[in-house]
Amino acid sequence: MSQDESMNSEEISDAVETPAEDAATDAPAEENQVEETQETAAEADETEAPVEDPTSPAAIRKRLKGLPGRWYVLHTYAGYEKRVKQNLEIRTKSMNMEEYIFQVEVPMEEVFEVKRGERKLVTRVRMPGYALVRMNMDNEAWRTVQETQGVTGFVGNGRDPVALTEPEVIKMLTPVVEAEVAQELRSQGKPTKGQPAVVSVEFEVGENVILTTEPWVGMPATIDAVDAANQRLTVLMTLVGQETPVDLSFGQVKKAD
């Protein structure tokens, strides 16, 4: 083979090998570009992922998951729900029952009260006459709760109270979670979700009403006090020749004609 042919062969060989070397050099750069693209896409997904509503059933279910005890409903004297919560929490500590009685809640709600054309934001008990307790039920725990001042009993069969189902717990505790979330948002200077309902107060002190509940159906009375937040009235009625105060709900009276 001539010298020229040998040189041509070497040049051809170099020309063939050069692209391979260049490709090998470019490969890491391409891989880095792919990785950066994937990381950017992942960050975009995280940024665009919807934030879960903390008041949704799924979010409340997460809050409840793993908590000890079961939820029960207590009957209380109307208007004493928050006092029952306080009394039971104090009683639980004083009787060293923290390992059996874990939490007491009185669901509240915010509403706009309209009276004489003026609107005022008030907080009221969502379920008048009831409170919720999370506990491990046994005879001692039952007695501790049952004998708390203001408690008239458990919802259920006397000494055998019926625990709430998960859907019932979620439904009843949703107002509690909503109130907590609203308070957190206010502390951060953020707007709260939704608007409170609007309720009208139709009763005034000194107004005459007729009772619609047993055993006083049809008896006249005079309104002595109005608790609009809890929709309760104190009326004065004559019993055995004496004027007697009676606590009633708005639905237990009607305006006198």
C-alpha positions in Angstrom: 0.0 0.0 0.0 1.3 3.5 -0.8 2.0 6.2 1.7 -0.9 8.2 0.4 -3.3 5.3 0.7 -2.1 4.7 4.3 -2.7 8.3 5.2 -6.2 8.2 3.7 -7.0 5.1 5.7 -5.9 6.7 8.9 -7.9 9.9 8.2 -11.0 7.9 7.4 -10.6 5.9 10.7 -10.2 9.2 12.6 -13.3 10.6 11.0 -15.3 7.6 11.9 -14.2 7.5 15.5 -14.6 11.3 16.2 -18.4 11.3 16.2 -18.5 8.5 18.7 -16.2 10.4 21.0 -18.3 13.5 20.6 -21.4 11.6 21.3 -19.9 10.1 24.5 -18.9 13.7 25.5 -22.4 15.0 24.9 -24.2 12.2 26.7 -23.7 13.5 30.3 -25.0 16.9 29.2 -28.1 15.4 27.8 -28.7 13.3 30.9 -28.3 16.4 33.1 -30.8 18.3 30.9 -33.3 15.4 31.3 -32.8 15.3 35.1 -33.3 19.1 35.3 -36.5 18.8 33.2 -37.8 16.0 35.5 -37.0 18.0 38.6 -38.7 21.1 37.2 -41.8 19.1 36.4 -41.9 17.5 39.9 -41.6 21.0 41.5 -44.4 22.2 39.2 -46.6 19.3 40.3 -45.9 20.0 44.0 -46.7 23.7 43.4 -49.9 23.0 41.5 -51.2 20.2 43.8 -54.5 21.2 45.4 -54.5 22.0 49.1 -56.8 19.7 51.0 -59.7 21.4 52.7 -59.1 20.9 56.5 -62.9 20.9 57.1 -63.6 18.1 54.6 -64.7 14.7 55.8 -61.4 13.1 54.6 -59.4 15.7 56.6 -61.5 15.3 59.7 -61.2 11.5 59.4 -57.4 11.9 59.4 -57.5 14.0 62.5 -59.6 11.3 64.3 -57.5 8.4 63.1 -55.6 6.7 65.9 -57.2 8.7 68.7 -58.0 6.6 71.8 -61.6 6.0 72.9 -65.0 6.4 71.2 -67.3 9.4 71.0 -70.6 9.5 73.0 -73.3 12.1 73.2 -74.4 13.6 76.6 -77.7 15.2 77.5 -77.2 18.4 79.4 -79.4 21.1 80.9 -80.2 23.6 78.1 -78.0 26.6 78.3 -75.4 24.7 80.5 -73.5 23.0 77.6 -70.2 25.0 78.0 -70.4 24.8 81.8 -70.7 21.0 81.5 -67.6 20.9 79.3 -65.7 22.9 82.0 -67.1 20.8 84.9 -66.2 17.5 83.2 -62.7 18.6 82.3 -62.0 19.6 85.9 -63.6 16.5 87.3 -61.6 14.3 85.0 -58.3 15.7 86.3 -59.4 15.8 90.0 -60.4 12.1 89.9 -57.3 11.0 87.8 -59.5 9.8 84.9 -57.3 11.2 82.1 -56.6 7.7 80.9 -60.3 7.1 80.4 -61.8 10.4 79.5 -59.9 12.2 76.8 -61.9 15.1 75.2 -65.1 17.1 75.7 -66.6 19.2 72.9 -69.5 21.5 72.6 -70.0 22.3 68.8 -70.5 26.0 68.3 -71.4 28.1 65.2 -71.3 31.7 64.2 -74.4 33.4 63.0 -75.5 37.0 62.2 -78.3 37.9 64.6 -80.7 40.4 63.2 -82.7 42.4 65.8 -84.7 45.5 65.0 -82.9 45.8 61.7 -79.4 45.7 63.3 -77.0 42.8 62.4 -74.6 41.4 65.0 -72.2 38.5 64.8 -72.7 36.0 67.7 -71.4 32.6 68.6 -74.0 30.1 69.8 -74.3 26.4 70.7 -75.0 24.4 67.6 -76.8 21.6 69.4 -78.6 23.0 72.5 -78.8 20.5 75.3 -76.0 18.2 74.1 -72.2 17.8 74.5 -69.8 15.3 73.0 -67.2 13.2 75.0 -64.4 10.9 73.8 -63.7 8.2 76.3 -63.0 4.6 77.1 -66.3 3.3 78.6 -66.2 1.4 81.8 -68.2 1.6 85.1 -65.9 4.2 86.8 -65.6 6.4 83.7 -69.4 6.2 83.2 -70.0 7.2 86.8 -67.5 10.1 86.5 -69.3 11.5 83.5 -72.9 10.7 84.7 -72.4 12.4 88.1 -70.9 15.6 86.6 -73.0 18.7 87.4 -75.2 19.7 84.5 -75.2 16.2 82.9 -78.6 14.5 82.8 -77.4 11.3 81.1 -75.9 9.6 78.1 -77.8 9.2 74.8 -78.4 5.5 74.7 -79.8 2.7 76.9 -79.2 4.0 80.4 -76.1 2.2 81.7 -75.2 1.0 78.2 -74.6 4.2 76.1 -74.4 3.9 72.3 -71.1 5.2 70.7 -71.3 7.3 67.6 -70.5 5.8 64.2 -67.7 7.4 62.2 -70.0 9.3 59.8 -71.9 10.7 62.9 -68.7 11.8 64.5 -67.5 13.5 61.4 -70.9 15.3 61.0 -71.0 16.5 64.6 -67.3 17.5 64.8 -67.3 19.4 61.5 -68.4 22.7 63.3 -65.6 22.2 65.9 -63.0 21.9 63.2 -64.5 24.8 61.2 -64.2 27.0 64.2 -60.6 26.0 64.8 -59.7 26.7 61.2 -61.5 30.0 61.2 -59.6 31.1 64.3 -56.3 30.1 62.7 -57.1 32.0 59.6 -58.0 35.1 61.5 -54.8 35.0 63.5 -52.9 34.9 60.2 -55.0 37.8 58.8 -56.5 35.6 56.2 -60.2 35.6 55.1 -62.3 32.8 56.5 -64.3 30.3 54.5 -67.9 31.0 53.8 -70.2 33.4 55.6 -72.2 32.8 58.8 -75.9 32.2 58.5 -78.4 35.0 59.3 -81.0 34.5 62.0 -83.8 36.8 63.1 -84.6 37.4 66.8 -88.3 37.7 67.0 -88.7 37.9 70.8 -88.2 40.9 73.2 -88.1 41.3 77.0 -91.6 42.1 78.3 -93.4 40.5 75.4 -96.4 38.2 76.1 -96.2 34.7 74.7 -98.2 31.4 74.8 -96.4 28.2 75.8 -96.6 25.3 73.3 -94.8 22.6 75.2 -96.2 20.0 77.7 -97.2 20.3 80.5 -98.0 24.0 80.0 -99.6 24.1 76.6 -101.8 27.2 76.2 -100.5 28.9 79.3 -99.6 32.6 79.0 -96.2 33.9 80.1 -94.1 37.0 79.9 -90.5 37.1 78.5 -88.0 38.0 81.2 -84.7 37.4 79.3 -83.6 36.5 75.8 -80.5 34.4 75.0 -80.4 34.9 71.2 -77.1 33.1 70.8 -78.5 29.8 72.2 -82.1 30.5 71.1 -83.4 30.3 74.7 -85.9 32.3 76.7 -86.6 32.8 80.4 -90.3 33.4 80.8 -92.3 34.3 83.9 -95.5 32.3 84.4 -97.9 31.9 87.2 -97.7 28.5 89.0 -99.7 27.9 92.2 -100.3 31.6 92.6 -96.7 32.5 92.3 -94.7 34.1 89.4 -92.1 31.4 88.4 -89.2 31.7 85.9 -89.0 28.9 83.4 -86.2 28.3 80.8 -87.5 27.4 77.3 -86.3 27.3 73.7 -87.6 29.7 71.0 -89.6 26.7 69.6 -91.5 26.1 72.9 -93.4 29.4 72.8 -95.4 31.4 70.3 -96.4 35.1 70.2 -99.7 35.9 71.9 -102.3 37.1 69.5 
